[in-house]
Amino acid sequence: MSARPKKRSLTLKGHRTSVSLEDEFWMAFRDIAAKKKRAINDLAAEIDADRGVDMGLASAIRLFVLRHYRSS
């Protein structure tokens, strides 16, 4: 596992972008998407649409993962 964030590629509404996430957050995000039977890009696009302008996408994904596991 890596403590440093790694760049990950995503496609949101047809546009390529990247986010820097630690391995643990990326794997948890992929697991959540799989459990919800959602494509990771679709779930990321939903998070992107719901986040405020003051928050980066990587931070929004981390908070999504944290909230998911806190509510479980």
LOKE-98584 format. One line per field, with one value per atom (N, C-alpha, C): atom name; x, y, z. Coordinates in Angstrom, 1 decimal, padded with zeros to 4 digits. Each point is the difference from the previous one (the first is absolute). Last residue first. Example, Ala and Ser with C-alpha at 12.3 -4.5 7.8 and 13.67 -1.06 7.14 Angstrom:
<nuvos>
atome [N_CA_C_N_CA_C]
X [012.8_000.9_-000.8_000.3_-000.9_000.9]
Y [-002.2_001.1_001.1_-005.7_001.2_001.2]
Z [007.1_000.0_000.8_-000.1_000.0_000.0]
</nuvos>
This chain:
<nuvos>
atome [N_CA_C_N_CA_C_N_CA_C_N_CA_C_N_CA_C_N_CA_C_N_CA_C_N_CA_C_N_CA_C_N_CA_C_N_CA_C_N_CA_C_N_CA_C_N_CA_C_N_CA_C_N_CA_C_N_CA_C_N_CA_C_N_CA_C_N_CA_C_N_CA_C_N_CA_C_N_CA_C_N_CA_C_N_CA_C_N_CA_C_N_CA_C_N_CA_C_N_CA_C_N_CA_C_N_CA_C_N_CA_C_N_CA_C_N_CA_C_N_CA_C_N_CA_C_N_CA_C_N_CA_C_N_CA_C_N_CA_C_N_CA_C_N_CA_C_N_CA_C_N_CA_C_N_CA_C_N_CA_C_N_CA_C_N_CA_C_N_CA_C_N_CA_C_N_CA_C_N_CA_C_N_CA_C_N_CA_C_N_CA_C_N_CA_C_N_CA_C_N_CA_C_N_CA_C_N_CA_C_N_CA_C_N_CA_C_N_CA_C_N_CA_C_N_CA_C_N_CA_C_N_CA_C_N_CA_C_N_CA_C_N_CA_C_N_CA_C_N_CA_C]
X [-022.3_-000.2_-000.1_001.0_-001.4_-000.3_004.4_-000.5_-001.5_002.3_000.4_-000.5_-001.0_-000.5_000.3_001.9_-001.4_-000.6_004.4_-000.1_-001.4_000.8_000.4_-000.1_-000.9_-001.0_000.3_003.2_-001.1_-001.1_003.6_000.5_-001.2_-000.7_000.0_000.4_000.2_-001.4_-000.1_004.3_-000.5_-001.5_001.9_000.7_-000.5_-001.5_-000.6_000.6_000.1_000.5_-000.7_-002.1_000.6_000.5_-002.5_001.1_000.7_-004.1_001.2_001.2_-003.5_000.0_001.2_-002.5_001.0_-000.1_-002.6_-000.6_001.0_001.1_-001.2_-000.5_003.5_000.5_-001.2_-000.9_000.6_000.5_-001.8_-001.1_000.6_003.0_-000.8_-001.1_002.4_000.9_-000.7_-002.1_000.0_000.8_000.1_-001.3_-000.1_003.9_-000.1_-001.3_000.8_000.7_-000.1_-004.0_001.4_000.7_-003.7_000.2_001.4_-002.3_-000.2_000.0_000.8_-001.1_-000.4_003.9_-001.1_-001.3_003.9_-000.3_-001.2_001.8_-000.6_-000.5_002.5_-001.3_-000.8_004.5_-000.8_-001.5_003.3_-000.3_-000.9_001.6_-000.9_-000.5_003.4_-001.3_-001.1_004.4_-000.5_-001.4_002.3_-000.3_-000.7_001.8_-001.2_-000.5_004.1_-001.1_-001.3_004.1_-000.5_-001.2_000.6_000.8_-000.6_-000.7_-000.5_001.0_-001.0_001.1_-000.6_-002.2_000.0_001.1_-001.8_000.8_-000.2_-002.6_000.5_000.8_-003.1_001.1_000.5_-005.0_001.2_001.0_-004.6_000.7_001.3_-002.8_-000.8_000.8_003.2_-001.2_-000.8_004.2_-000.7_-001.3_005.2_-001.4_-000.6_005.1_-000.8_-001.4_004.1_-000.9_-000.8_004.8_-001.0_-000.8_002.1_000.4_-001.1_001.9_-001.0_000.6_002.4_-000.1_-001.2_001.2_-000.5_-000.1_-000.3_000.7_-000.6_000.3_-000.8_000.9]
Y [002.3_-001.5_-000.6_004.7_-000.3_-001.5_001.7_000.5_-000.4_-000.8_-001.0_000.4_002.9_-001.3_-001.0_004.3_000.0_-001.3_000.6_000.1_-000.1_000.2_-001.3_000.0_004.1_-001.0_-001.3_003.3_000.2_-000.9_000.0_-000.5_000.1_001.8_-001.5_-000.5_004.6_-000.4_-001.5_001.9_000.2_-000.5_000.0_-001.0_000.1_003.3_-001.3_-001.1_005.1_-000.7_-001.4_004.7_-001.3_-000.7_004.2_000.2_-001.3_000.4_000.6_000.1_-003.9_001.5_000.4_-004.9_000.8_001.5_-003.5_000.4_000.8_-001.8_000.9_000.5_-003.2_001.3_001.0_-004.4_000.7_001.4_-002.8_000.4_000.8_-001.9_001.1_000.5_-003.8_001.2_001.2_-004.2_000.4_001.3_-001.9_000.5_000.5_-002.2_001.3_000.7_-004.5_001.0_001.4_-003.5_000.2_001.1_-003.2_001.3_000.0_-003.0_-000.4_001.2_-000.3_000.7_-000.4_-001.8_-000.4_000.6_001.4_-001.4_-000.5_004.2_000.0_-001.4_000.4_000.6_000.0_-001.3_-001.0_000.5_002.9_-001.0_-001.1_003.3_000.6_-001.0_-001.2_000.0_000.6_-000.1_-001.4_000.0_004.1_-000.4_-001.4_001.8_000.7_-000.5_-001.7_-000.4_000.6_001.4_-001.4_-000.4_005.2_-001.0_-001.4_004.4_-000.7_-001.1_004.3_-000.6_-000.6_000.9_000.3_-000.6_001.5_-000.8_000.5_000.0_000.7_-000.9_000.3_-000.6_001.0_-000.2_000.7_-000.7_-001.4_000.0_000.8_-000.5_000.5_000.2_-001.4_000.6_000.6_-003.7_000.7_000.5_-001.2_-000.2_000.7_-001.7_000.6_-000.4_000.8_-001.0_000.7_000.8_000.5_-001.2_000.0_-000.3_000.5_000.9_-000.1_-000.3_-001.6_001.1_-000.1_-003.4_001.1_001.3_-005.4_001.2_001.1_-005.8_001.2_001.2]
Z [007.6_-000.1_001.3_-001.0_000.1_-000.1_-000.3_001.3_000.1_-004.0_001.0_001.4_-003.7_-000.3_001.1_000.2_000.3_-000.2_-001.4_001.4_000.5_-004.6_000.5_001.5_-002.1_-000.4_000.6_000.4_001.0_-000.3_-003.0_001.3_001.1_-004.3_000.0_001.3_-000.6_000.0_000.0_-000.4_001.4_000.1_-004.3_000.8_001.5_-003.1_-000.2_000.8_001.7_-001.1_-000.1_002.1_000.4_-001.3_000.3_000.9_000.3_-002.6_-000.8_000.9_001.2_-000.1_-000.8_-000.7_000.8_-000.2_-002.4_001.4_000.8_-004.4_-000.2_001.4_-000.1_-000.6_-000.1_001.3_001.1_-000.5_-003.2_001.0_001.1_-003.1_-000.6_000.9_001.3_000.1_-000.6_-000.5_001.4_000.2_-004.2_000.2_001.5_-001.4_-000.6_000.3_001.4_000.9_-000.6_-000.7_-000.6_000.8_002.4_-000.8_-000.6_003.4_-001.4_-000.9_004.8_-000.4_-001.5_002.0_000.8_-000.4_-002.2_-000.3_000.8_001.0_-001.3_-000.4_003.9_000.2_-001.3_-000.1_000.7_000.1_-001.7_-001.0_000.6_002.9_-000.9_-001.1_003.1_000.6_-000.9_-001.6_000.1_000.7_-000.2_-001.4_000.1_004.0_-000.4_-001.4_001.6_000.8_-000.4_-002.1_-000.4_000.8_-000.6_000.6_-000.4_-003.1_001.1_000.5_-003.8_000.8_001.3_-005.2_001.4_000.7_-005.4_000.9_001.5_-005.3_001.1_000.9_-005.1_000.9_001.0_-002.5_000.1_001.0_-001.0_-001.2_000.0_003.9_-001.0_-001.3_003.2_000.6_-001.2_001.1_-001.1_000.6_002.2_000.0_-001.3_002.6_-001.1_000.1_003.7_-000.5_-001.1_003.2_-001.0_-000.6_005.0_-001.3_-000.9_005.4_-001.0_-001.4_004.6_-000.9_-001.0_003.1_000.8_-000.9_-001.4_-000.1_000.8_-000.1_000.0_000.0]
</nuvos>
